[in-house]
Amino acid sequence: MEKEKTQCTCPECLKREKEYNEMEEINLAVLIALVPVLTVTLFGNIGLF
């Protein structure tokens, strides 16, 4: 049985969680932006473009 995770509500933990969520959003945006570049590169090397 898993232990329930209690969430700390102190200002430092809230700030850290907010920064973590912002970094996750930025990382996802970069990954999504790179997918077309990687696809074109792969198809270019294979000879489909």
Secondary structure, 3 states (H helix, E strand, C coil): CCCCCCCCCCHHHHHHHHHHHHHHHHHHHHHHHHHHHHHHHHHHHHCCC
